[in-house]
Amino acid sequence: RPRARPDRLGMQSVLLLAVRHGGRMERGGRRRSEPEEADKGRMKRTIIKDWKTRLSYFLQNSSNSNKRKPKKAGKHRNYFRPSPEEAQLWSEAFDELLANKYGLAAFRAFLKSEFCEENIEFWLACEDFKKTKSPQKLTSKAKKIYNDFIEKEAPKEINIDFQTKNMIAQNIQEATHTCFSVAQKRVYNLMENNSYPRFLESEFYQELCKKTPISKAAQGT
């Protein structure tokens, strides 16, 4: 009997603690699971919404840059949401993704979310640079690319080694189409081996690959 009282006091303390916590002691796991699932759902919708906002921005800029080329206006359908089958092709090769306007915009949006958008911007700048025919424009573009991406503390500085940076600094004095070839290849490999696999696992890409009636309706919007 002398031990009964402490036991009752202990039980009263436990009950009081349970009341203070809203009776979550026994079923706390269950009660928390529903809000957690709701939070995950909201987070997923927020991520996808954020992706769509970024995509709209990139696609709009791409459309504006092509307005000067009316002959290629027929290719505007590349900016619409791809079919699940088309999106699935992007997983077969990195070049398949980069060759598709919507895929490229989606990948840029993904890199922006990872704070390494400068990689794809540098790669695109190099692609444009290699198509330049005028020697004067070639020199001016080479200096701009160097100032934007290569030099120390550049606004969009890419992650390449010191020797490559020095080589580029020397090459742009007499600019040729191969000034940035080494750096572009390294950035390409970096994206292909690191960012590209993560993009394929992203919520947004998985959403594009789903075969649902919504995806078909979205193609016409």
Phi, psi and chi 1 to 4 in degrees:
 res  aa     phi    psi   chi1   chi2   chi3   chi4
   1 ARG       -  -39.7  -74.9 -171.0 -179.8  179.4
   2 PRO   -58.2  -26.2  -25.2   34.7      -      -
   3 ARG   -86.3   -9.5  -65.3 -178.3 -178.6  177.7
   4 ALA   -68.7  -37.8      -      -      -      -
   5 ARG   -65.2  -48.7 -173.6  176.6  178.7 -176.9
   6 PRO   -57.6  -35.9  -24.0   34.1      -      -
   7 ASP   -63.3  -42.5  -70.6  -15.6      -      -
   8 ARG   -66.4  -39.1  -75.6 -161.5  -62.5  -87.6
   9 LEU   -63.0  -39.8  -70.2  174.2      -      -
  10 GLY   -62.9  -42.8      -      -      -      -
  11 MET   -63.5  -40.0 -176.4   60.5   70.1      -
  12 GLN   -63.6  -38.5  -70.8  175.1   -2.3      -
  13 SER   -64.4  -42.0  -60.4      -      -      -
  14 VAL   -63.4  -43.4  172.4      -      -      -
  15 LEU   -64.4  -41.4  -69.7  173.6      -      -
  16 LEU   -62.6  -40.8  179.9   60.1      -      -
  17 LEU   -63.8  -39.2 -178.1   63.9      -      -
  18 ALA   -65.2  -40.7      -      -      -      -
  19 VAL   -64.3  -42.8  170.5      -      -      -
  20 ARG   -61.8  -33.4  -73.6 -179.1  178.8  177.5
  21 HIS   -93.1   18.3  -71.9  -88.0      -      -
  22 GLY    70.4   26.8      -      -      -      -
  23 GLY    68.9   28.1      -      -      -      -
  24 ARG   -91.2    2.3  -65.4 -178.7 -178.5  176.7
  25 MET   -62.8  -48.7 -175.8 -179.8   62.1      -
  26 GLU   -82.6  -37.4  -66.0 -179.0   -0.4      -
  27 ARG  -115.3   25.4  -64.1 -172.4  -64.5  173.3
  28 GLY   -59.1  -41.4      -      -      -      -
  29 GLY   -60.4  -40.9      -      -      -      -
  30 ARG   -67.8  -42.9  -63.7  178.6 -173.8  174.2
  31 ARG   -68.0  -33.2  -68.2 -165.5  177.9 -174.0
  32 ARG   -78.4  -24.0  -69.6 -167.1 -175.0   97.0
  33 SER   -65.2  -39.1   64.2      -      -      -
  34 GLU   -65.4  -48.8  -67.1 -179.6    2.6      -
  35 PRO   -60.8  -37.1  -24.3   34.5      -      -
  36 GLU   -63.6  -42.6  -74.6  176.0   -0.4      -
  37 GLU   -63.7  -40.2  -70.6  -61.2  -36.2      -
  38 ALA   -64.0  -40.9      -      -      -      -
  39 ASP   -63.6  -41.5  -71.2  -17.9      -      -
  40 LYS   -63.1  -40.6  -73.0 -178.4 -179.4  179.2
  41 GLY   -63.8  -43.6      -      -      -      -
  42 ARG   -65.4  -39.0  -78.3 -166.1  -64.5  -89.8
  43 MET   -63.6  -41.8 -173.7  178.5  -64.8      -
  44 LYS   -63.6  -42.8 -179.4  177.5  179.1  179.7
  45 ARG   -65.6  -36.8  -71.3 -168.0  -64.4  -89.2
  46 THR   -65.9  -41.7  -59.3      -      -      -
  47 ILE   -62.0  -47.3  -69.1  172.8      -      -
  48 ILE   -64.8  -39.1  -66.6  174.8      -      -
  49 LYS   -63.6  -40.3 -175.6  178.0  179.9 -179.5
  50 ASP   -64.9  -40.1 -176.1   48.3      -      -
  51 TRP   -59.9  -45.8  -88.4   80.5      -      -
  52 LYS   -63.6  -37.1  -70.4  179.5  179.0  177.7
  53 THR   -63.5  -45.8  -58.5      -      -      -
  54 ARG   -66.0  -39.6  -71.0  173.8 -179.2  167.0
  55 LEU   -61.1  -43.6  -93.7  175.3      -      -
  56 SER   -57.9  -40.1  -62.4      -      -      -
  57 TYR   -64.4  -49.5  168.8   77.4      -      -
  58 PHE   -67.2  -40.5  -71.4  124.9      -      -
  59 LEU   -66.6  -38.3  -68.5  173.0      -      -
  60 GLN   -64.4  -43.6 -176.4  177.4    2.3      -
  61 ASN   -64.1  -39.1  -74.7   -6.3      -      -
  62 SER   -65.2  -39.9  -61.4      -      -      -
  63 SER   -64.3  -41.9  -62.0      -      -      -
  64 ASN   -64.9  -37.1  -69.4  -23.6      -      -
  65 SER   -70.4  -21.1   65.0      -      -      -
  66 ASN   -97.6    1.3  -72.5  -23.0      -      -
  67 LYS   -65.8  -21.6  -76.2 -178.1  178.9  178.6
  68 ARG   -77.4   -6.5  -60.8  176.7 -175.7  177.0
  69 LYS  -118.6   75.8  -56.2  175.7 -177.9  179.5
  70 PRO   -62.8  -23.4   22.7  -34.8      -      -
  71 LYS   -65.1  -26.9  -67.3 -178.4 -179.5 -179.7
  72 LYS   -99.4   17.8  -63.7 -176.5  179.6 -179.0
  73 ALA   -63.9  -24.1      -      -      -      -
  74 GLY   -66.5  -13.8      -      -      -      -
  75 LYS   -86.7    6.4  -66.2 -173.9  177.5 -179.0
  76 HIS   -61.3  -21.9   71.6  -78.9      -      -
  77 ARG   -65.9  -16.4   61.0  179.3  175.9  -86.3
  78 ASN   -65.1  -16.8  -71.5  -24.3      -      -
  79 TYR   -87.0  -10.6  -64.8  112.9      -      -
  80 PHE   -77.9  159.2  -67.7  133.1      -      -
  81 ARG   -56.0  130.6  179.1 -178.4  172.4  123.5
  82 PRO   -75.1  161.2   30.1  -36.5      -      -
  83 SER   -72.0  159.3   65.6      -      -      -
  84 PRO   -56.1  -36.3  -27.2   36.0      -      -
  85 GLU   -65.7  -41.6  -68.7   76.8   13.9      -
  86 GLU   -66.6  -41.6 -175.0  178.6    6.9      -
  87 ALA   -63.6  -35.3      -      -      -      -
  88 GLN   -66.8  -25.0  -72.5  170.2    2.8      -
  89 LEU   -64.8  -27.2  -70.5  175.7      -      -
  90 TRP   -63.2  -24.2  -56.2  -13.6      -      -
  91 SER   -79.7  -10.8   64.8      -      -      -
  92 GLU   -78.7  -32.6  -64.7 -177.1    1.7      -
  93 ALA  -159.6  145.9      -      -      -      -
  94 PHE   -62.1  -36.5 -173.1   40.0      -      -
  95 ASP   -64.4  -31.4  -74.1  -25.3      -      -
  96 GLU   -62.9  -39.0  -72.7  -76.1  -12.6      -
  97 LEU   -67.4  -47.4  173.8   65.3      -      -
  98 LEU   -68.2  -26.9  -62.5 -179.7      -      -
  99 ALA   -77.8  -15.4      -      -      -      -
 100 ASN   -96.9  127.8 -176.3  -81.0      -      -
 101 LYS   -58.8  -46.1  -67.3  -69.6 -168.1  -60.2
 102 TYR   -68.1  -40.5 -165.1  102.7      -      -
 103 GLY   -63.7  -41.6      -      -      -      -
 104 LEU   -63.2  -43.7  176.2   60.2      -      -
 105 ALA   -63.7  -39.5      -      -      -      -
 106 ALA   -64.8  -40.4      -      -      -      -
 107 PHE   -67.7  -38.2 -172.5   60.1      -      -
 108 ARG   -63.0  -42.2  -74.9 -174.5   66.3 -175.9
 109 ALA   -62.3  -38.3      -      -      -      -
 110 PHE   -66.2  -44.5  175.2   75.1      -      -
 111 LEU   -63.5  -34.9  -67.6 -176.6      -      -
 112 LYS   -62.7  -39.1 -172.5  174.8  179.8   66.8
 113 SER   -67.7  -22.9   71.2      -      -      -
 114 GLU   -98.9    6.5  -67.4 -157.5  -29.2      -
 115 PHE    59.9   37.8  -54.9  100.2      -      -
 116 CYS  -138.9   37.4   56.1      -      -      -
 117 GLU   -64.6  -21.8 -175.0 -171.0   -5.0      -
 118 GLU   -60.3  -25.7   68.3  -83.9   -0.5      -
 119 ASN   -65.1  -50.0  -70.9  -30.1      -      -
 120 ILE   -71.1  -32.6 -169.0   63.5      -      -
 121 GLU   -66.6  -40.0  -71.2 -169.8   -4.8      -
 122 PHE   -64.3  -44.5  172.1   70.9      -      -
 123 TRP   -60.6  -43.8 -175.0   84.0      -      -
 124 LEU   -65.8  -38.9  -70.1  169.9      -      -
 125 ALA   -63.2  -38.2      -      -      -      -
 126 CYS   -67.4  -38.9  -69.8      -      -      -
 127 GLU   -62.5  -42.5  -72.4  -64.5  -70.3      -
 128 ASP   -66.4  -39.9  175.6   70.1      -      -
 129 PHE   -60.6  -41.5  176.1   76.8      -      -
 130 LYS   -68.6  -19.4  -70.5 -172.6  -66.4 -174.0
 131 LYS   -90.9   -4.9  -62.5  174.3 -176.2  176.1
 132 THR   -73.9  129.8  -55.4      -      -      -
 133 LYS   -99.5  -36.0  -63.7  179.8 -179.8  179.9
 134 SER   -71.1  126.3  168.5      -      -      -
 135 PRO   -59.5  -36.1  -24.2   34.4      -      -
 136 GLN   -66.7  -45.9  -67.3 -179.6  -17.3      -
 137 LYS   -65.6  -33.3  -72.1 -175.1  177.5 -179.6
 138 LEU   -62.4  -43.1 -161.1   68.6      -      -
 139 THR   -66.4  -45.5  -59.7      -      -      -
 140 SER   -65.8  -38.7   62.7      -      -      -
 141 LYS   -68.4  -37.2  -75.6 -174.1  176.7 -178.5
 142 ALA   -62.4  -42.9      -      -      -      -
 143 LYS   -66.7  -38.4  -69.7 -179.6  178.7  178.7
 144 LYS   -65.4  -44.4  179.1  171.0  175.0   53.9
 145 ILE   -61.4  -41.5  -68.5  174.3      -      -
 146 TYR   -62.8  -45.2  179.9   81.6      -      -
 147 ASN   -67.0  -34.3  -66.8  -25.2      -      -
 148 ASP   -81.8  -35.4  -71.9  -13.2      -      -
 149 PHE  -123.3  -24.2  -60.0   98.9      -      -
 150 ILE  -103.7  -49.7  -53.1  -61.3      -      -
 151 GLU   -62.4  160.1   68.8  176.5   -9.3      -
 152 LYS   -61.3  131.7 -174.6  177.8 -179.2 -179.8
 153 GLU    61.8   30.4  -63.8 -176.9    0.0      -
 154 ALA   -64.1  151.9      -      -      -      -
 155 PRO   -58.6  -29.0   18.2  -31.2      -      -
 156 LYS  -127.6   43.4  -57.8  176.0 -177.3  178.2
 157 GLU   -57.6  127.5 -173.4  178.2    2.6      -
 158 ILE   -90.5  161.4   57.5  173.5      -      -
 159 ASN   -94.4   89.1 -174.3   17.7      -      -
 160 ILE  -129.8  163.7   56.5  174.0      -      -
 161 ASP   -74.1  162.6   60.5  -85.6      -      -
 162 PHE   -62.7  -39.7 -178.0   73.8      -      -
 163 GLN   -63.3  -41.4  -69.0 -179.0  -15.6      -
 164 THR   -64.6  -39.9  -56.9      -      -      -
 165 LYS   -61.6  -43.3  -72.9 -172.0  174.5 -174.5
 166 ASN   -64.4  -39.9  -81.2  -13.4      -      -
 167 MET   -62.6  -41.5 -178.5  179.7   66.0      -
 168 ILE   -65.8  -42.1  -67.8  173.0      -      -
 169 ALA   -58.5  -35.5      -      -      -      -
 170 GLN   -76.5  -39.6  -65.4  173.4    7.1      -
 171 ASN   -67.9  -33.8  -69.7  -18.6      -      -
 172 ILE   -73.4   -9.1   63.2  171.9      -      -
 173 GLN   -64.5  -34.9  -58.5  -56.1  -39.9      -
 174 GLU  -129.4   78.8  -64.5 -179.1    4.7      -
 175 ALA   -60.2  134.4      -      -      -      -
 176 THR  -129.9  171.1   64.7      -      -      -
 177 HIS   -67.3  -11.9  -70.8   92.7      -      -
 178 THR  -103.0   11.0   59.5      -      -      -
 179 CYS   -52.6  -40.8  -80.2      -      -      -
 180 PHE  -110.9   13.1  -56.1  100.7      -      -
 181 SER   -58.4  -45.9  -63.8      -      -      -
 182 VAL   -64.6  -47.0  173.7      -      -      -
 183 ALA   -65.0  -40.0      -      -      -      -
 184 GLN   -64.0  -40.4 -174.3 -174.3   16.1      -
 185 LYS   -64.4  -39.5 -175.8  176.5 -179.3 -179.9
 186 ARG   -68.6  -40.0  -70.0 -175.3 -179.8  178.4
 187 VAL   -67.2  -39.3  168.8      -      -      -
 188 TYR   -59.8  -47.9  177.5   93.3      -      -
 189 ASN   -62.6  -37.1  -69.1  -23.5      -      -
 190 LEU   -62.7  -45.1 -179.8   66.5      -      -
 191 MET   -67.4  -42.5  -68.0 -170.6  -64.3      -
 192 GLU   -65.0  -38.9 -176.8  179.7   29.2      -
 193 ASN   -88.1  -20.6  -64.2  -34.2      -      -
 194 ASN  -117.6  -63.1  -66.1  -71.2      -      -
 195 SER   -71.2  -40.4  -58.7      -      -      -
 196 TYR   -58.7  -49.0  173.7   55.9      -      -
 197 PRO   -60.3  -37.7  -24.4   35.7      -      -
 198 ARG   -69.0  -34.1  -69.9 -163.3  -62.0  -87.6
 199 PHE   -62.5  -42.4  168.8   77.1      -      -
 200 LEU   -65.3  -23.6  -63.7  179.3      -      -
 201 GLU   -93.1   -2.7  -64.5  175.6   -2.6      -
 202 SER   -71.2  156.5   67.0      -      -      -
 203 GLU   -60.0  -41.6  -65.6  -79.7    1.4      -
 204 PHE   -64.7  -46.0 -176.1   79.4      -      -
 205 TYR   -65.0  -41.7  177.5   68.3      -      -
 206 GLN   -61.0  -34.5  -63.9  -61.2  -36.5      -
 207 GLU   -66.6  -39.2 -167.5   75.2   15.5      -
 208 LEU   -65.6  -30.9  -73.4  176.5      -      -
 209 CYS   -83.2   -8.6  -68.0      -      -      -
 210 LYS   -71.8  134.0  -73.8 -177.4  180.0  178.4
 211 LYS   -93.0   92.1  -63.6 -179.2  179.7 -179.4
 212 THR  -130.7  157.8   62.5      -      -      -
 213 PRO   -59.1  -28.5  -25.0   34.2      -      -
 214 ILE   -63.6  -39.8  -61.7  176.8      -      -
 215 SER   -64.2  -34.5   64.3      -      -      -
 216 LYS   -70.3  -37.8  -66.2 -179.1  179.7  179.5
 217 ALA   -68.4  -33.6      -      -      -      -
 218 ALA   -68.2  -22.2      -      -      -      -
 219 GLN   -67.2  -25.0  -67.6  179.7   48.7      -
 220 GLY   -93.4    3.8      -      -      -      -
 221 THR  -101.8      -   57.1      -      -      -
